């Protein structure tokens, strides 16, 4: 049986970037104070070359409160 090799990190990142660039919306998942998860549909404002995604939202929302308490998204 022939050993399969993983693609190089740069190839994986490019593949992820290509996939992400096909979408204009995504789900941002935050952690609620009780430990639950909350998914919020978000428009993608910008996709960086390194696959970081930028979103914009109002300052006073459940999302921003949850992120200020637990920044794992």
Protein Blocks (a to p, Z undefined) as FASTA:
>chain_A
ZZdddddfklmmmmmmmmmmmpcbdcdddddfkopacddddddfbdcfkopacddddfbd
fklmmmmmomcZZ
